[in-house]
Amino acid sequence: MILTLSCPDQPGIVARVSTFLYERGANILDAQQYDDVETGHFFMRVVFAATPGADLGALRADFGDLAEGFSMRWSLRDPKVRQKVMILASQQDHCLADLLYRWRRGELPMDISAVVSNHPIETYAKLDMTDVDFHHLPVTRATKLEQEAAIWALIQQTGTELVVLARYMQVLSEGLSAKLEERCINIHHSFLPGFKGARPYHQAHERGVKVIGATAHYVTANLDEGPIIEQDVERISHRDTPAALIRKGRDIERRVLARAVRWKLEDRVLLNGAKTVVFTD
């Protein structure tokens, strides 16, 4: 089982949580905690083995009583129950290909509820899409609200718990972003804050930058301003052409997005205001 929590900091939280688990015969396998002295908030992630046949519903109900006393925001989940993930993609397929590969290899503990694209399936002729539920939902400026309504309906129908924007080149509306709060991860093609708008790698090349990067973050109504989950960079030189920057950028985007998705699936990401606390492995 994985228990995560955050609350205003005060003495005794760790002791109370540990005692709660001990009294119910649970064995703590891993525990991480962080006290943000600037905000006065406490964060914790505990992995534990419950007693055989333990009633997860009863455990949640009992812990709810404890959590209320500390004003906790918390989650208790069985990691054996795989989360349902929907992937949204556009014409560029490198992040989608990487996620599908890691999923098939068992590196990402998830069930893909659907792959949705604003481009037809022929766009991904080089990818193996035989075992995924693909949906082509084209969009124009005039049909954006209708297309997003179809996406939301599909999310509800499939019981999707996490949406991943794998270089999905459409800006989600404020309404859909709000519905997907803390449930939608985007990969941005730069080390935010960075070069925004069209042709970011060409902008970087023109400015002679020495590092390029990528940022995985939660989607919010404010474009590319959501809480950051993971980032990575790579050094470049004056010898790198825009094509070389794009190639290297794709590699960074793949690994950054994969790490962010895995950490989210493993309940390692806790929201801390406009930031995140990530309990890495």
PyMOL commands that set and color helices and strands:
alter all, ss='L'
color gray80, all
select helices_A, chain A and resi 13-23+56-70+94-104+121-124+144-158+174-179+200-207+242-265
alter helices_A, ss='H'
color red, helices_A
select strands_A, chain A and resi 2-8+27-36+41-49+73-77+83-89+110-117+134-136+162-165+184-188+211-218+228-235+269-272+275-278
alter strands_A, ss='S'
color yellow, strands_A
deselect
rebuild
show_as cartoon
